[in-house]
């Protein structure tokens, strides 16, 4: 067990405690608690992170260090020919070996792929994107309008999704400047939460808030695809997530093979029992296929609602989930005051 941020001898310890007790915003306090509870870092990984930290005398310095670490280590430039930090030897304690027949899943935000669609039209000359006329790749409204037309015909829906997966593969090989991670979940742990009539439930189950309407799809793919490409599957840490308060560290009692656990974004007040947690992992990107969409239940939908909620309530609920699975020791590891 490693407790680098919680070590009182380190400068960052006092800064993080001050953040927990101060009047700073809730996401910052949550981040401080997460870092103090982060036990999954090797000494090597902490030392790689700490040179970017300055003197850690303020949460501004901590946030800046996390952002710089994301760019230099978690999402390194392809030209630098460095493996992302989660796939390096210094992170071997977080490596996970699932059987080749095990399956992973991920929720893909299709609205967020505007730059991919633009390259599919202009560079890859894919006919499926010939009508893509979005002037602002960051405009969700324009992209949603384009996707609504493509998905309006159920007969063409599968063919267009297949074109998206092909465009993603081409973009990664020819355009992408960085090695980007995929955040994945163990398929059997999430499938029960995937309501085909409620796309927002897909994001709630993986703990990803969205403020604006998005087109979503769910894919399921075999672990053997990672293994055949020598891509490592690992449990994530807060350093891999960066400055992201909706990531929640897994307790020390959790075996690495269980990965992390996503934080549910729906509040389950009134349920007789806590649902089992979803296991979460991270790995380098691999190509997706239309068969992955079929294996995922052909889930495609438009989530028109904002998916966010009250972070403090979500965190307390998640602690309740973890305590129900791993016992009362969880409360000694992570306080519920945020």
C-alpha positions as CSV (number, residue, x, y, z in Angstrom):
1,X,0.0,0.0,0.0
2,X,1.3,3.4,-1.0
3,X,0.2,6.6,0.6
4,X,2.4,9.3,-0.9
5,X,0.0,12.2,-0.8
6,X,-1.1,11.2,2.7
7,X,2.5,11.2,4.0
8,X,2.7,14.0,6.6
9,X,6.4,14.5,5.7
10,X,5.5,15.6,2.2
11,X,4.7,19.2,1.4
12,X,1.6,18.2,-0.5
13,X,0.0,16.7,2.6
14,X,-0.7,20.0,4.3
15,X,-1.9,21.6,1.1
16,X,-4.4,18.8,0.5
17,X,-5.6,18.8,4.1
18,X,-6.1,22.6,3.9
19,X,-8.2,22.1,0.7
20,X,-10.4,19.5,2.5
21,X,-11.1,21.9,5.4
22,X,-11.2,25.2,3.5
23,X,-14.1,26.9,1.8
24,X,-12.9,26.1,-1.7
25,X,-15.3,24.6,-4.2
26,X,-16.6,21.1,-3.9
27,X,-14.7,19.6,-6.8
28,X,-11.4,20.8,-5.4
29,X,-12.2,19.4,-2.0
30,X,-13.2,16.1,-3.6
31,X,-9.9,16.0,-5.5
32,X,-8.0,16.6,-2.3
33,X,-9.7,13.7,-0.6
34,X,-9.1,11.5,-3.6
35,X,-5.4,12.2,-3.7
36,X,-5.0,11.7,0.1
37,X,-6.8,8.3,-0.4
38,X,-4.8,7.3,-3.5
39,X,-2.9,4.1,-2.6
40,X,-2.3,2.7,-6.1
41,X,0.8,4.7,-7.0
42,X,4.3,3.2,-6.9
43,X,7.1,5.3,-5.5
44,X,8.4,5.6,-9.1
45,X,5.1,7.0,-10.4
46,X,4.9,9.5,-7.5
47,X,8.5,10.7,-8.2
48,X,7.7,11.1,-11.9
49,X,4.8,13.3,-10.9
50,X,6.4,15.3,-8.2
51,X,8.9,17.3,-10.3
52,X,5.9,18.9,-12.0
53,X,4.4,19.9,-8.7
54,X,6.4,23.0,-7.8
55,X,6.3,23.3,-4.1
56,X,2.6,22.1,-3.8
57,X,1.8,25.1,-1.6
58,X,-1.6,25.7,-3.1
59,X,-4.3,23.7,-4.9
60,X,-3.6,25.8,-8.0
61,X,-0.1,24.3,-8.0
62,X,-1.6,20.8,-7.5
63,X,-4.1,21.3,-10.4
64,X,-1.4,22.6,-12.7
65,X,0.8,19.7,-11.9
66,X,-1.9,17.2,-12.7
67,X,-2.6,19.0,-16.0
68,X,1.0,18.9,-17.0
69,X,1.3,15.3,-16.0
70,X,-1.6,14.4,-18.2
71,X,0.2,15.9,-21.3
72,X,3.7,14.7,-20.6
73,X,3.0,11.2,-19.2
74,X,-0.6,10.0,-19.5
75,X,-1.1,11.3,-23.1
76,X,2.4,11.6,-24.5
77,X,3.1,12.8,-28.0
78,X,3.5,10.1,-30.5
79,X,6.7,11.7,-31.8
80,X,8.3,11.3,-28.4
81,X,7.9,7.5,-28.7
82,X,7.1,7.0,-25.0
83,X,4.6,4.5,-23.7
84,X,1.9,6.2,-21.6
85,X,2.7,6.1,-17.9
86,X,0.0,3.6,-17.0
87,X,1.6,1.1,-19.4
88,X,5.2,1.5,-18.1
89,X,7.1,-0.8,-15.8
90,X,6.7,1.6,-12.9
91,X,3.0,0.8,-12.9
92,X,3.3,-3.0,-13.0
93,X,1.4,-3.3,-9.7
94,X,-1.7,-2.0,-11.4
95,X,-1.6,-4.4,-14.4
96,X,-4.6,-6.6,-14.8
97,X,-4.7,-10.0,-16.5
98,X,-8.3,-11.0,-17.4
99,X,-8.9,-14.1,-19.4
100,X,-8.9,-13.7,-23.2
101,X,-12.6,-14.5,-23.4
102,X,-13.5,-11.7,-21.0
103,X,-15.1,-8.7,-22.5
104,X,-14.8,-5.0,-21.9
105,X,-17.2,-2.2,-22.7
106,X,-17.1,1.5,-23.2
107,X,-19.7,4.3,-23.9
108,X,-18.7,6.3,-26.9
109,X,-19.7,10.0,-27.1
110,X,-20.3,10.4,-30.9
111,X,-21.0,14.1,-30.6
112,X,-17.5,14.6,-29.3
113,X,-15.9,13.3,-32.6
114,X,-16.4,16.4,-34.7
115,X,-12.7,16.6,-35.7
116,X,-12.7,13.0,-36.7
117,X,-15.8,13.6,-39.0
118,X,-14.1,16.7,-40.5
119,X,-11.0,14.6,-41.4
120,X,-13.2,11.8,-42.7
121,X,-14.6,14.2,-45.2
122,X,-11.6,16.3,-46.2
123,X,-8.6,13.9,-45.7
124,X,-10.0,10.3,-45.9
125,X,-12.6,11.2,-48.6
126,X,-15.2,8.9,-47.0
127,X,-18.5,9.3,-48.9
128,X,-20.5,8.8,-45.7
129,X,-19.3,12.2,-44.5
130,X,-19.6,14.2,-47.8
131,X,-22.5,16.2,-46.3
132,X,-20.7,17.1,-43.1
133,X,-20.8,20.9,-43.1
134,X,-20.1,21.7,-39.5
135,X,-18.2,25.0,-39.2
136,X,-17.3,24.6,-35.6
137,X,-16.1,21.1,-34.5
138,X,-16.7,22.1,-30.9
139,X,-20.4,22.9,-31.6
140,X,-22.4,20.0,-30.2
141,X,-25.6,21.4,-31.7
142,X,-24.3,21.4,-35.3
143,X,-22.8,17.9,-34.9
144,X,-26.0,16.5,-33.3
145,X,-28.0,17.8,-36.2
146,X,-25.7,16.0,-38.7
147,X,-25.8,12.8,-36.7
148,X,-29.6,13.0,-36.4
149,X,-29.9,12.9,-40.1
150,X,-27.5,9.9,-40.4
151,X,-29.3,7.9,-37.8
152,X,-32.8,8.8,-38.9
153,X,-33.0,5.8,-41.2
154,X,-32.7,2.6,-39.2
155,X,-31.6,0.7,-42.3
156,X,-28.5,3.0,-42.8
157,X,-27.7,3.3,-39.1
158,X,-25.3,0.3,-38.8
159,X,-23.5,1.2,-42.0
160,X,-22.9,4.7,-40.7
161,X,-21.6,3.5,-37.4
162,X,-19.2,1.2,-39.2
163,X,-17.9,4.3,-41.1
164,X,-17.4,6.1,-37.8
165,X,-15.3,3.2,-36.5
166,X,-13.2,3.2,-39.7
167,X,-12.7,7.0,-39.5
168,X,-11.6,6.6,-35.9
169,X,-9.0,4.0,-36.9
170,X,-7.7,6.2,-39.7
171,X,-7.6,9.3,-37.5
172,X,-5.6,7.5,-34.8
173,X,-3.0,6.4,-37.4
174,X,-2.8,9.5,-39.6
175,X,-3.9,12.5,-37.6
176,X,-3.8,12.0,-33.9
177,X,-0.8,13.6,-32.2
178,X,-1.0,11.9,-28.8
179,X,-1.5,8.4,-27.4
180,X,-5.0,8.6,-25.9
181,X,-6.4,6.3,-23.3
182,X,-9.7,4.3,-23.4
183,X,-11.6,4.1,-20.2
184,X,-13.3,0.7,-20.2
185,X,-15.5,-1.4,-17.9
186,X,-15.8,-5.1,-17.3
187,X,-18.8,-6.0,-19.5
188,X,-20.6,-8.3,-17.1
189,X,-20.4,-5.7,-14.3
190,X,-22.2,-3.0,-16.4
191,X,-24.6,-4.8,-18.7
192,X,-27.4,-4.8,-16.0
193,X,-27.4,-1.0,-15.9
194,X,-27.7,-0.4,-19.6
195,X,-31.3,0.5,-20.2
196,X,-31.9,0.6,-24.0
197,X,-34.6,3.2,-23.6
198,X,-32.6,5.5,-21.4
199,X,-29.2,6.6,-22.9
200,X,-28.5,8.7,-19.9
201,X,-28.3,5.6,-17.8
202,X,-25.2,4.5,-19.8
203,X,-23.3,7.6,-18.7
204,X,-24.6,7.4,-15.2
205,X,-23.3,3.8,-14.9
206,X,-19.8,4.8,-16.1
207,X,-19.8,8.0,-13.9
208,X,-19.3,10.5,-16.8
209,X,-21.4,13.7,-16.5
210,X,-22.5,15.6,-19.6
211,X,-23.9,19.1,-19.5
212,X,-25.2,19.1,-23.1
213,X,-27.2,16.7,-25.3
214,X,-25.1,14.0,-26.9
215,X,-25.4,11.0,-29.2
216,X,-24.1,7.9,-27.5
217,X,-23.3,4.3,-28.4
218,X,-22.2,1.3,-26.4
219,X,-19.6,-1.2,-27.6
220,X,-18.4,-4.5,-26.2
221,X,-15.1,-6.0,-27.2
222,X,-12.9,-8.9,-26.2
223,X,-9.8,-8.6,-24.0
224,X,-8.0,-10.8,-26.5
225,X,-7.9,-7.8,-28.9
226,X,-5.7,-6.0,-26.4
227,X,-3.6,-9.1,-25.9
228,X,-3.0,-9.6,-29.6
229,X,-1.8,-6.0,-29.9
230,X,0.4,-6.1,-26.7
231,X,-1.8,-3.5,-25.1
232,X,-1.8,-3.6,-21.3
233,X,-5.0,-3.5,-19.3
234,X,-4.6,-1.7,-15.9
235,X,-6.6,-0.3,-13.0
236,X,-6.6,3.5,-13.1
237,X,-5.3,6.0,-10.6
238,X,-6.2,9.6,-9.9
239,X,-3.1,10.6,-11.8
240,X,-4.5,8.9,-14.9
241,X,-7.8,10.6,-14.5
242,X,-6.2,14.0,-13.9
243,X,-8.1,16.9,-12.4
244,X,-11.4,15.0,-12.5
245,X,-13.5,14.9,-9.3
246,X,-15.9,12.2,-10.7
247,X,-13.1,9.7,-10.5
248,X,-13.2,7.8,-7.2
249,X,-10.2,5.8,-5.9
250,X,-10.9,2.2,-5.1
251,X,-10.3,1.1,-1.5
252,X,-7.1,-0.7,-0.5
253,X,-9.2,-3.9,0.1
254,X,-10.0,-4.2,-3.7
255,X,-7.9,-6.6,-5.6
256,X,-6.2,-5.0,-8.7
257,X,-8.1,-7.4,-11.0
258,X,-11.3,-5.7,-9.9
259,X,-10.0,-2.4,-11.3
260,X,-11.5,0.8,-10.1
261,X,-15.2,1.3,-9.5
262,X,-17.1,3.9,-11.4
263,X,-19.1,6.4,-9.4
264,X,-22.8,6.1,-10.1
265,X,-24.4,9.4,-11.1
266,X,-27.9,8.5,-10.3
267,X,-29.1,8.6,-6.7
268,X,-30.5,5.3,-5.4
269,X,-32.5,6.5,-2.5
270,X,-35.1,4.0,-1.5
271,X,-33.5,0.9,-2.9
272,X,-33.5,-2.1,-0.6
273,X,-29.9,-3.0,-1.4
274,X,-26.9,-1.4,-3.0
275,X,-26.3,-2.5,-6.6
276,X,-22.9,-4.2,-7.3
277,X,-20.2,-1.8,-8.4
278,X,-18.9,-1.6,-11.9
279,X,-15.2,-2.5,-12.5
280,X,-13.3,0.1,-14.5
281,X,-9.9,-0.1,-16.3
282,X,-7.8,1.9,-18.7
283,X,-5.8,1.0,-21.8
284,X,-4.3,2.4,-24.9
285,X,-6.8,2.8,-27.8
286,X,-7.5,-0.1,-30.1
287,X,-9.7,-0.2,-33.2
288,X,-13.4,-0.9,-32.7
289,X,-15.6,-2.9,-35.1
290,X,-19.2,-3.0,-36.0
291,X,-19.4,-6.4,-34.4
292,X,-18.5,-4.7,-31.1
293,X,-21.7,-2.6,-31.4
294,X,-23.7,-5.7,-32.1
295,X,-22.2,-7.5,-29.1
296,X,-23.1,-4.5,-27.0
297,X,-26.7,-4.9,-27.8
298,X,-26.9,-2.4,-30.7
299,X,-27.3,0.4,-28.2
300,X,-27.5,3.9,-29.9
301,X,-29.3,6.8,-28.5
302,X,-29.6,10.6,-28.0
303,X,-29.4,11.8,-24.4
304,X,-31.2,15.1,-24.3
305,X,-30.9,15.6,-20.5
306,X,-28.0,17.0,-18.6
307,X,-26.3,14.2,-16.7
308,X,-24.6,15.6,-13.6
309,X,-26.2,15.7,-10.2
310,X,-25.0,16.7,-6.7
311,X,-21.4,15.6,-6.4
312,X,-21.4,15.5,-2.6
313,X,-24.5,13.2,-2.5
314,X,-23.0,11.0,-5.2
315,X,-19.8,10.6,-3.3
316,X,-21.6,9.6,-0.1
317,X,-23.7,7.2,-2.0
318,X,-20.7,5.7,-3.6
319,X,-19.0,5.2,-0.2
320,X,-22.1,3.4,0.9
321,X,-21.8,1.1,-2.1
322,X,-18.1,0.4,-1.3
323,X,-18.8,-0.2,2.4
324,X,-21.6,-2.7,1.5
325,X,-19.1,-4.7,-0.6
326,X,-15.8,-4.3,1.3
327,X,-16.8,-3.6,4.9
328,X,-16.6,-0.8,7.4
329,X,-12.8,-0.3,6.9
330,X,-13.7,1.7,3.9
331,X,-14.8,4.6,6.1
332,X,-11.4,4.7,7.8
333,X,-9.8,5.0,4.4
334,X,-12.1,7.7,2.9
335,X,-14.0,10.2,5.1
336,X,-17.6,11.1,4.0
337,X,-17.3,14.8,4.8
338,X,-17.1,15.9,1.1
